[in-house]
Amino acid sequence: MVKYIYKEYKTALNKLQYPDSWFWARYTINPYSGCAHACIYCDAISQRYYLEDFENEIIIKENISKKLENTINHSRTLLTDVVGPGGVCDAYQPIEKKIENTRGILKILHKYNFPVNIATKNRLIIRDIDILDDIAKKTWVTIGFSIITLDHDIAGIIEPFSTPPKERISAIREIKQKAPNIQVGTYFIPNIPFISDSDENIENIIKETKTAGGDFILFSPSLTMRDKQKKFFINKLKNSNLKTKVPPLLRLYENKDNTLFNYIKEKNIIFLKSSEKYNLPIRIKRWIPSDYRKWNYKISELLLNKEYMENLKYGRNNKSMMWAGLYLNNLKESIIDIYKKGELGKLKNFTKSIIDFVTPYLEKSKDLTKKKGIDRFI
């Protein structure tokens, strides 16, 4: 039996050091602590999140929407940006049907024009399509259904209390039909070696996402295997019909050579070929603000997408490009103004090759000719 505990927290909104380069979220907010979906591979089980009994003890955060509104109203530095409800919980786990913490949060985000990105395994999100559609029309909404297998029996073992995967696919179709302004697709995250990694399974999920009208699919070729999470996951597998997968899985992660690296590279290539076959984008279109951050975010998206694609195709990790893209999100002035001053080289990690790459995009910007301050009247 799941135990529910009501608890009030002092804060509601968490600001990330850099916006996430996959989901583009600057802020996260957890309507609950813990998750009754009880996915046995969940990274939130690891010690870094300090959750003692993740699947059996769920904390319901009291007055969280009121806390969120207070934060927005009283902060002098809070800029509008993408909020990700959930993170160490599923914002639409079963208790949400009764408590409606997530719906309350969405009402506040809608009121203050914040864009939203939600990851879920539950079709309950369709209940809130009215609010989400309105947010999408005003600003930006992305919904990603976490789907790593279409096999009902496997899903019953690894994510026992989530909406069945085929119903999540049908939810993608329903959302696109009811609210076409919403960007919706699949988060194939994480891939679990020897369980969800067959070529057939990868292609089928991509195919079904595309057929349902999905806008994207994100793919993570392996899963984290940390401390408490690893122990919990392996023990659950050993006591299931998937116990034969444990030895090869452990060998893959315990190898000291490049075995895991080569595995990841191989799965990335299979994923890339299948996504190209069905013409399904493998990145999310980013929300772009209209203030001084506009071109900072656009160029950041270009750099981070390029770095991701090079890593996916060739196994090359271009850290300079990655950090250049991340740092741009925290600039206090527009990259357009920095470019006008001829000072791109002063930006962190902006090497000559990166400057050469971004310059043509900056040159095409209509904002390049805009005047600032009193100059605009001259």
C-alpha positions as a Markdown table, in Angstrom:
| # | Residue | x | y | z |
|---|---|---|---|---|
| 1 | Met | 0.0 | 0.0 | 0.0 |
| 2 | Val | 1.2 | 3.5 | -0.9 |
| 3 | Lys | 1.5 | 5.8 | 2.1 |
| 4 | Tyr | 0.6 | 9.5 | 1.4 |
| 5 | Ile | 2.0 | 12.3 | 3.6 |
| 6 | Tyr | 1.0 | 15.9 | 3.4 |
| 7 | Lys | 3.8 | 18.4 | 3.9 |
| 8 | Glu | 4.3 | 22.1 | 3.2 |
| 9 | Tyr | 7.6 | 23.4 | 1.8 |
| 10 | Lys | 9.0 | 26.9 | 2.0 |
| 11 | Thr | 9.9 | 27.0 | -1.7 |
| 12 | Ala | 8.3 | 25.7 | -4.9 |
| 13 | Leu | 10.4 | 26.6 | -7.9 |
| 14 | Asn | 13.9 | 25.3 | -8.5 |
| 15 | Lys | 16.2 | 27.3 | -10.9 |
| 16 | Leu | 18.8 | 25.3 | -12.8 |
| 17 | Gln | 22.3 | 26.6 | -13.3 |
| 18 | Tyr | 21.8 | 26.3 | -17.0 |
| 19 | Pro | 18.6 | 25.4 | -19.0 |
| 20 | Asp | 18.6 | 21.7 | -19.8 |
| 21 | Ser | 19.9 | 21.2 | -23.3 |
| 22 | Trp | 17.4 | 18.4 | -24.1 |
| 23 | Phe | 14.2 | 19.7 | -22.6 |
| 24 | Trp | 15.2 | 23.4 | -22.5 |
| 25 | Ala | 13.8 | 23.8 | -19.0 |
| 26 | Arg | 15.3 | 26.6 | -16.8 |
| 27 | Tyr | 13.1 | 25.8 | -13.8 |
| 28 | Thr | 11.7 | 22.6 | -12.3 |
| 29 | Ile | 8.8 | 22.2 | -9.9 |
| 30 | Asn | 7.8 | 18.9 | -8.2 |
| 31 | Pro | 4.1 | 18.7 | -7.3 |
| 32 | Tyr | 5.0 | 15.6 | -5.3 |
| 33 | Ser | 8.0 | 13.8 | -3.8 |
| 34 | Gly | 8.2 | 10.1 | -4.7 |
| 35 | Cys | 6.3 | 8.4 | -7.5 |
| 36 | Ala | 3.7 | 5.6 | -7.3 |
| 37 | His | 4.4 | 4.6 | -10.9 |
| 38 | Ala | 7.2 | 2.5 | -9.3 |
| 39 | Cys | 9.4 | 2.3 | -12.4 |
| 40 | Ile | 12.2 | 0.0 | -11.3 |
| 41 | Tyr | 14.9 | 1.8 | -13.3 |
| 42 | Cys | 14.1 | 5.4 | -12.1 |
| 43 | Asp | 17.2 | 7.5 | -11.5 |
| 44 | Ala | 15.3 | 9.3 | -8.7 |
| 45 | Ile | 15.9 | 6.2 | -6.5 |
| 46 | Ser | 19.6 | 7.0 | -6.3 |
| 47 | Gln | 21.1 | 8.6 | -3.2 |
| 48 | Arg | 21.5 | 12.0 | -4.7 |
| 49 | Tyr | 17.8 | 12.8 | -4.4 |
| 50 | Tyr | 17.5 | 11.8 | -0.7 |
| 51 | Leu | 14.3 | 9.9 | -1.1 |
| 52 | Glu | 14.0 | 7.0 | 1.4 |
| 53 | Asp | 11.0 | 5.0 | 0.1 |
| 54 | Phe | 10.5 | 6.4 | -3.4 |
| 55 | Glu | 7.6 | 4.2 | -4.6 |
| 56 | Asn | 5.7 | 3.5 | -1.3 |
| 57 | Glu | 5.8 | 6.9 | 0.5 |
| 58 | Ile | 4.6 | 9.8 | -1.5 |
| 59 | Ile | 4.7 | 13.4 | -0.2 |
| 60 | Ile | 1.9 | 15.6 | -1.3 |
| 61 | Lys | 3.2 | 19.2 | -1.3 |
| 62 | Glu | 0.5 | 21.4 | 0.3 |
| 63 | Asn | -0.3 | 24.8 | -1.1 |
| 64 | Ile | 2.3 | 24.4 | -3.8 |
| 65 | Ser | 0.5 | 26.5 | -6.4 |
| 66 | Lys | 0.2 | 29.3 | -3.9 |
| 67 | Lys | 3.9 | 29.1 | -3.1 |
| 68 | Leu | 4.7 | 29.2 | -6.8 |
| 69 | Glu | 2.6 | 32.4 | -7.3 |
| 70 | Asn | 4.2 | 34.0 | -4.3 |
| 71 | Thr | 7.6 | 33.2 | -5.8 |
| 72 | Ile | 6.7 | 34.8 | -9.1 |
| 73 | Asn | 5.2 | 37.9 | -7.5 |
| 74 | His | 8.0 | 38.6 | -5.0 |
| 75 | Ser | 11.1 | 37.8 | -7.0 |
| 76 | Arg | 12.9 | 40.8 | -8.5 |
| 77 | Thr | 15.1 | 38.7 | -10.7 |
| 78 | Leu | 12.9 | 35.9 | -12.0 |
| 79 | Leu | 12.7 | 35.9 | -15.8 |
| 80 | Thr | 10.0 | 34.0 | -17.7 |
| 81 | Asp | 11.4 | 30.7 | -19.0 |
| 82 | Val | 10.5 | 27.1 | -19.5 |
| 83 | Val | 9.2 | 25.3 | -16.4 |
| 84 | Gly | 9.3 | 21.5 | -16.1 |
| 85 | Pro | 6.7 | 20.1 | -13.7 |
| 86 | Gly | 8.1 | 16.9 | -12.4 |
| 87 | Gly | 11.7 | 15.7 | -12.4 |
| 88 | Val | 12.0 | 13.5 | -9.4 |
| 89 | Cys | 8.3 | 12.5 | -9.7 |
| 90 | Asp | 5.8 | 12.1 | -12.5 |
| 91 | Ala | 3.5 | 15.1 | -12.3 |
| 92 | Tyr | 0.6 | 12.9 | -13.4 |
| 93 | Gln | 1.1 | 9.9 | -11.2 |
| 94 | Pro | -2.2 | 8.5 | -9.9 |
| 95 | Ile | -2.7 | 10.7 | -6.9 |
| 96 | Glu | -2.9 | 13.8 | -9.2 |
| 97 | Lys | -6.4 | 12.7 | -10.3 |
| 98 | Lys | -7.6 | 13.5 | -6.7 |
| 99 | Ile | -5.2 | 16.2 | -5.5 |
| 100 | Glu | -4.7 | 18.2 | -8.7 |
| 101 | Asn | -1.4 | 19.8 | -7.6 |
| 102 | Thr | -0.2 | 19.8 | -11.1 |
| 103 | Arg | -3.3 | 21.3 | -12.5 |
| 104 | Gly | -3.0 | 24.1 | -9.9 |
| 105 | Ile | 0.6 | 24.7 | -11.0 |
| 106 | Leu | -0.4 | 24.9 | -14.6 |
| 107 | Lys | -3.1 | 27.5 | -13.8 |
| 108 | Ile | -0.4 | 29.8 | -12.2 |
| 109 | Leu | 2.0 | 29.2 | -15.1 |
| 110 | His | -0.8 | 30.1 | -17.5 |
| 111 | Lys | -1.6 | 33.2 | -15.6 |
| 112 | Tyr | 2.0 | 34.5 | -15.8 |
| 113 | Asn | 2.8 | 33.3 | -19.3 |
| 114 | Phe | 5.4 | 30.7 | -18.5 |
| 115 | Pro | 6.2 | 28.1 | -21.1 |
| 116 | Val | 6.0 | 24.4 | -20.0 |
| 117 | Asn | 7.6 | 21.1 | -20.8 |
| 118 | Ile | 6.1 | 18.0 | -19.1 |
| 119 | Ala | 7.4 | 14.4 | -19.2 |
| 120 | Thr | 4.9 | 11.8 | -18.1 |
| 121 | Lys | 3.9 | 8.1 | -18.4 |
| 122 | Asn | 0.3 | 8.8 | -17.7 |
| 123 | Arg | -2.5 | 9.7 | -20.1 |
| 124 | Leu | -4.1 | 11.6 | -17.2 |
| 125 | Ile | -2.4 | 14.7 | -18.7 |
| 126 | Ile | -5.2 | 14.8 | -21.3 |
| 127 | Arg | -7.5 | 16.0 | -18.5 |
| 128 | Asp | -5.6 | 19.3 | -18.6 |
| 129 | Ile | -5.6 | 19.7 | -22.3 |
| 130 | Asp | -7.7 | 22.9 | -21.9 |
| 131 | Ile | -5.1 | 24.7 | -19.9 |
| 132 | Leu | -2.2 | 23.3 | -21.8 |
| 133 | Asp | -3.7 | 24.3 | -25.1 |
| 134 | Asp | -4.2 | 27.9 | -23.9 |
| 135 | Ile | -0.6 | 28.0 | -22.6 |
| 136 | Ala | 0.6 | 26.7 | -26.0 |
| 137 | Lys | -1.3 | 29.4 | -27.8 |
| 138 | Lys | 0.1 | 32.2 | -25.6 |
| 139 | Thr | 3.7 | 30.9 | -25.3 |
| 140 | Trp | 4.9 | 27.3 | -25.7 |
| 141 | Val | 4.1 | 23.8 | -24.5 |
| 142 | Thr | 6.0 | 20.5 | -25.0 |
| 143 | Ile | 4.7 | 17.2 | -23.8 |
| 144 | Gly | 6.9 | 14.1 | -23.9 |
| 145 | Phe | 5.5 | 10.6 | -23.2 |
| 146 | Ser | 8.2 | 8.4 | -21.7 |
| 147 | Ile | 8.0 | 5.2 | -23.8 |
| 148 | Ile | 10.9 | 2.6 | -23.9 |
| 149 | Thr | 9.0 | -0.5 | -24.8 |
| 150 | Leu | 5.7 | -1.4 | -26.6 |
| 151 | Asp | 5.7 | -4.8 | -25.0 |
| 152 | His | 2.9 | -5.0 | -22.5 |
| 153 | Asp | 4.5 | -7.7 | -20.4 |
| 154 | Ile | 7.9 | -6.1 | -20.2 |
| 155 | Ala | 6.3 | -2.7 | -19.3 |
| 156 | Gly | 4.3 | -4.5 | -16.5 |
| 157 | Ile | 7.6 | -5.5 | -14.9 |
| 158 | Ile | 9.7 | -2.4 | -15.3 |
| 159 | Glu | 7.0 | 0.3 | -15.0 |
| 160 | Pro | 4.1 | -1.5 | -13.3 |
| 161 | Phe | 1.7 | 1.3 | -12.5 |
| 162 | Ser | 2.1 | 3.5 | -15.5 |
| 163 | Thr | -0.4 | 3.9 | -18.3 |
| 164 | Pro | 0.3 | 1.0 | -20.8 |
| 165 | Pro | 2.7 | 2.1 | -23.5 |
| 166 | Lys | 0.2 | 1.7 | -26.4 |
| 167 | Glu | -2.2 | 4.0 | -24.6 |
| 168 | Arg | 0.6 | 6.6 | -24.3 |
| 169 | Ile | 1.0 | 6.4 | -28.1 |
| 170 | Ser | -2.7 | 6.9 | -28.5 |
| 171 | Ala | -2.5 | 9.9 | -26.1 |
| 172 | Ile | 0.1 | 11.5 | -28.5 |
| 173 | Arg | -2.5 | 11.2 | -31.3 |
| 174 | Glu | -5.3 | 12.6 | -29.2 |
| 175 | Ile | -3.3 | 15.6 | -28.0 |
| 176 | Lys | -2.2 | 16.5 | -31.6 |
| 177 | Gln | -5.8 | 16.3 | -32.8 |
| 178 | Lys | -7.2 | 18.4 | -29.9 |
| 179 | Ala | -4.3 | 20.8 | -29.5 |
| 180 | Pro | -2.1 | 21.0 | -32.6 |
| 181 | Asn | -0.2 | 24.0 | -31.1 |
| 182 | Ile | 1.3 | 21.7 | -28.5 |
| 183 | Gln | 4.7 | 20.1 | -29.4 |
| 184 | Val | 4.3 | 16.4 | -28.4 |
| 185 | Gly | 6.4 | 13.3 | -28.8 |
| 186 | Thr | 8.3 | 10.5 | -27.2 |
| 187 | Tyr | 11.1 | 10.4 | -24.6 |
| 188 | Phe | 12.8 | 7.0 | -25.3 |
| 189 | Ile | 14.7 | 7.6 | -22.0 |
| 190 | Pro | 16.4 | 5.5 | -20.8 |
| 191 | Asn | 17.1 | 2.7 | -23.2 |
| 192 | Ile | 17.7 | -0.4 | -21.0 |
| 193 | Pro | 20.4 | -2.7 | -22.5 |
| 194 | Phe | 19.2 | -6.3 | -23.4 |
| 195 | Ile | 15.6 | -5.3 | -22.4 |
| 196 | Ser | 14.5 | -2.4 | -24.7 |
| 197 | Asp | 17.4 | -2.2 | -27.1 |
| 198 | Ser | 16.5 | -4.4 | -29.9 |
| 199 | Asp | 16.6 | -2.9 | -33.4 |
| 200 | Glu | 12.9 | -3.9 | -33.8 |
| 201 | Asn | 11.8 | -2.2 | -30.6 |
| 202 | Ile | 13.7 | 1.0 | -31.4 |
| 203 | Glu | 12.2 | 1.2 | -34.9 |
| 204 | Asn | 8.7 | 0.3 | -33.7 |
| 205 | Ile | 8.6 | 3.1 | -31.1 |
| 206 | Ile | 9.9 | 5.6 | -33.7 |
| 207 | Lys | 7.3 | 4.4 | -36.3 |
| 208 | Glu | 4.4 | 4.5 | -33.8 |
| 209 | Thr | 5.3 | 7.9 | -32.6 |
| 210 | Lys | 5.4 | 9.2 | -36.2 |
| 211 | Thr | 2.2 | 7.5 | -37.1 |
| 212 | Ala | 0.5 | 9.1 | -34.1 |
| 213 | Gly | 1.5 | 12.5 | -35.3 |
| 214 | Gly | 4.4 | 13.0 | -32.8 |
| 215 | Asp | 6.7 | 15.9 | -33.4 |
| 216 | Phe | 9.9 | 14.4 | -32.0 |
| 217 | Ile | 11.6 | 11.5 | -30.3 |
| 218 | Leu | 14.5 | 11.9 | -27.8 |
| 219 | Phe | 16.7 | 8.9 | -27.1 |
| 220 | Ser | 19.2 | 8.1 | -24.4 |
| 221 | Pro | 21.2 | 5.0 | -25.3 |
| 222 | Ser | 21.7 | 3.7 | -21.8 |
| 223 | Leu | 20.6 | 4.1 | -18.2 |
| 224 | Thr | 22.3 | 5.4 | -15.0 |
| 225 | Met | 23.5 | 2.7 | -12.6 |
| 226 | Arg | 24.1 | 4.5 | -9.4 |
| 227 | Asp | 24.4 | 3.2 | -5.8 |
| 228 | Lys | 20.9 | 2.6 | -4.4 |
| 229 | Gln | 19.2 | 2.8 | -7.8 |
| 230 | Lys | 21.5 | 0.0 | -9.3 |
| 231 | Lys | 20.9 | -2.3 | -6.3 |
| 232 | Phe | 17.1 | -1.7 | -6.4 |
| 233 | Phe | 16.9 | -2.2 | -10.2 |
| 234 | Ile | 19.0 | -5.4 | -10.2 |
| 235 | Asn | 17.1 | -6.9 | -7.3 |
| 236 | Lys | 13.8 | -6.3 | -9.1 |
| 237 | Leu | 15.1 | -7.9 | -12.3 |
| 238 | Lys | 16.3 | -10.9 | -10.4 |
| 239 | Asn | 12.9 | -11.5 | -9.0 |
| 240 | Ser | 11.1 | -11.2 | -12.4 |
| 241 | Asn | 10.8 | -12.9 | -15.7 |
| 242 | Leu | 13.7 | -10.7 | -16.9 |
| 243 | Lys | 16.3 | -12.3 | -14.5 |
| 244 | Thr | 18.3 | -13.7 | -17.4 |
| 245 | Lys | 19.1 | -10.2 | -18.5 |
| 246 | Val | 21.0 | -9.4 | -15.3 |
| 247 | Pro | 24.4 | -11.1 | -16.1 |
| 248 | Pro | 25.0 | -9.4 | -19.5 |
| 249 | Leu | 23.7 | -6.1 | -18.1 |
| 250 | Leu | 26.2 | -6.2 | -15.2 |
| 251 | Arg | 29.0 | -7.3 | -17.5 |
| 252 | Leu | 28.3 | -4.3 | -19.8 |
| 253 | Tyr | 28.5 | -1.8 | -16.9 |
| 254 | Glu | 31.3 | -3.4 | -15.0 |
| 255 | Asn | 33.7 | -3.7 | -17.9 |
| 256 | Lys | 36.8 | -1.5 | -17.6 |
| 257 | Asp | 37.4 | -1.1 | -21.3 |
| 258 | Asn | 35.4 | 0.7 | -24.0 |
| 259 | Thr | 32.5 | -1.9 | -24.0 |
| 260 | Leu | 29.9 | 0.5 | -22.8 |
| 261 | Phe | 31.1 | 3.3 | -25.0 |
| 262 | Asn | 31.0 | 1.1 | -28.1 |
| 263 | Tyr | 27.5 | -0.1 | -27.1 |
| 264 | Ile | 26.2 | 3.4 | -26.8 |
| 265 | Lys | 27.7 | 4.4 | -30.2 |
| 266 | Glu | 26.1 | 1.4 | -31.8 |
| 267 | Lys | 22.6 | 2.1 | -30.4 |
| 268 | Asn | 22.9 | 5.8 | -31.3 |
| 269 | Ile | 23.6 | 4.8 | -34.9 |
| 270 | Ile | 20.6 | 2.5 | -35.0 |
| 271 | Phe | 18.4 | 5.2 | -33.5 |
| 272 | Leu | 19.6 | 7.8 | -36.0 |
| 273 | Lys | 19.0 | 5.6 | -39.0 |
| 274 | Ser | 15.4 | 4.7 | -37.8 |
| 275 | Ser | 14.6 | 8.3 | -37.1 |
| 276 | Glu | 15.8 | 9.4 | -40.5 |
| 277 | Lys | 13.8 | 6.6 | -42.1 |
| 278 | Tyr | 10.6 | 7.9 | -40.6 |
| 279 | Asn | 11.6 | 11.6 | -40.9 |
| 280 | Leu | 11.1 | 12.1 | -37.2 |
| 281 | Pro | 13.1 | 15.0 | -35.5 |
| 282 | Ile | 15.3 | 13.9 | -32.6 |
| 283 | Arg | 15.5 | 17.3 | -30.9 |
| 284 | Ile | 12.8 | 19.6 | -29.5 |
| 285 | Lys | 12.2 | 23.0 | -31.0 |
| 286 | Arg | 13.2 | 25.5 | -28.3 |
| 287 | Trp | 11.1 | 28.2 | -26.8 |
| 288 | Ile | 12.6 | 31.6 | -27.6 |
| 289 | Pro | 12.0 | 34.7 | -25.5 |
| 290 | Ser | 11.4 | 38.1 | -27.0 |
| 291 | Asp | 13.7 | 40.1 | -24.7 |
| 292 | Tyr | 17.5 | 40.5 | -24.9 |
| 293 | Arg | 17.9 | 36.7 | -24.5 |
| 294 | Lys | 16.3 | 36.1 | -27.9 |
| 295 | Trp | 19.5 | 35.5 | -30.0 |
| 296 | Asn | 21.4 | 34.1 | -27.0 |
| 297 | Tyr | 18.9 | 31.3 | -26.9 |
| 298 | Lys | 18.8 | 30.9 | -30.7 |
| 299 | Ile | 22.6 | 30.6 | -31.0 |
| 300 | Ser | 22.7 | 28.4 | -27.9 |
| 301 | Glu | 20.2 | 26.0 | -29.5 |
| 302 | Leu | 22.3 | 25.9 | -32.7 |
| 303 | Leu | 25.5 | 25.1 | -30.8 |
| 304 | Leu | 24.0 | 22.5 | -28.5 |
| 305 | Asn | 22.1 | 20.8 | -31.3 |
| 306 | Lys | 25.3 | 20.6 | -33.4 |
| 307 | Glu | 27.3 | 19.3 | -30.5 |
| 308 | Tyr | 24.6 | 16.6 | -29.9 |
| 309 | Met | 24.5 | 15.5 | -33.5 |
| 310 | Glu | 28.3 | 15.2 | -33.8 |
| 311 | Asn | 28.3 | 13.2 | -30.6 |
| 312 | Leu | 25.5 | 11.0 | -31.9 |
| 313 | Lys | 27.0 | 10.4 | -35.3 |
| 314 | Tyr | 30.7 | 10.2 | -34.5 |
| 315 | Gly | 31.0 | 9.7 | -30.8 |
| 316 | Arg | 32.8 | 13.0 | -30.5 |
| 317 | Asn | 32.2 | 15.1 | -27.4 |
| 318 | Asn | 32.9 | 18.7 | -28.3 |
| 319 | Lys | 33.0 | 20.2 | -24.8 |
| 320 | Ser | 34.0 | 23.7 | -25.9 |
| 321 | Met | 30.9 | 23.8 | -28.1 |
| 322 | Met | 28.7 | 22.4 | -25.4 |
| 323 | Trp | 29.9 | 24.9 | -22.8 |
| 324 | Ala | 29.8 | 27.8 | -25.2 |
| 325 | Gly | 26.1 | 26.9 | -25.8 |
| 326 | Leu | 25.3 | 26.6 | -22.1 |
| 327 | Tyr | 27.1 | 29.8 | -21.0 |
| 328 | Leu | 25.1 | 31.8 | -23.6 |
| 329 | Asn | 21.9 | 31.2 | -21.6 |
| 330 | Asn | 23.3 | 33.2 | -18.7 |
| 331 | Leu | 24.6 | 36.2 | -20.5 |
| 332 | Lys | 23.3 | 39.5 | -19.2 |
| 333 | Glu | 23.3 | 41.2 | -22.6 |
| 334 | Ser | 22.4 | 40.2 | -26.1 |
| 335 | Ile | 25.0 | 38.4 | -28.2 |
| 336 | Ile | 24.0 | 40.8 | -31.0 |
| 337 | Asp | 25.4 | 43.7 | -29.1 |
| 338 | Ile | 28.6 | 41.7 | -28.2 |
| 339 | Tyr | 29.0 | 40.9 | -31.9 |
| 340 | Lys | 28.5 | 44.5 | -32.9 |
| 341 | Lys | 31.4 | 45.4 | -30.6 |
| 342 | Gly | 33.6 | 42.7 | -32.1 |
| 343 | Glu | 33.9 | 40.9 | -28.8 |
| 344 | Leu | 32.6 | 37.4 | -29.5 |
| 345 | Gly | 36.1 | 36.1 | -28.7 |
| 346 | Lys | 35.7 | 37.3 | -25.1 |
| 347 | Leu | 32.8 | 34.9 | -24.5 |
| 348 | Lys | 33.6 | 31.7 | -22.6 |
| 349 | Asn | 34.7 | 28.9 | -25.0 |
| 350 | Phe | 34.1 | 30.9 | -28.1 |
| 351 | Thr | 37.0 | 29.6 | -30.2 |
| 352 | Lys | 37.6 | 30.7 | -33.7 |
| 353 | Ser | 35.7 | 27.7 | -35.2 |
| 354 | Ile | 32.7 | 28.5 | -33.0 |
| 355 | Ile | 32.8 | 32.2 | -34.0 |
| 356 | Asp | 33.0 | 31.2 | -37.7 |
| 357 | Phe | 30.0 | 28.9 | -37.2 |
| 358 | Val | 27.7 | 31.4 | -35.5 |
| 359 | Thr | 28.6 | 34.5 | -37.4 |
| 360 | Pro | 26.5 | 33.8 | -40.6 |
| 361 | Tyr | 23.4 | 33.4 | -38.3 |
| 362 | Leu | 24.1 | 36.6 | -36.5 |
| 363 | Glu | 24.6 | 38.4 | -39.8 |
| 364 | Lys | 21.2 | 37.3 | -41.0 |
| 365 | Ser | 19.6 | 38.7 | -37.8 |
| 366 | Lys | 17.2 | 41.7 | -38.4 |
| 367 | Asp | 18.1 | 42.6 | -34.8 |
| 368 | Leu | 21.6 | 43.4 | -36.0 |
| 369 | Thr | 20.5 | 46.7 | -37.5 |
| 370 | Lys | 18.3 | 47.8 | -34.6 |
| 371 | Lys | 19.4 | 50.8 | -32.6 |
| 372 | Lys | 19.4 | 50.9 | -28.8 |
| 373 | Gly | 18.4 | 53.6 | -26.3 |
| 374 | Ile | 18.3 | 57.2 | -27.5 |
| 375 | Asp | 20.0 | 56.1 | -30.8 |
| 376 | Arg | 16.7 | 54.7 | -32.0 |
| 377 | Phe | 15.3 | 58.3 | -32.2 |
| 378 | Ile | 18.3 | 59.6 | -34.4 |
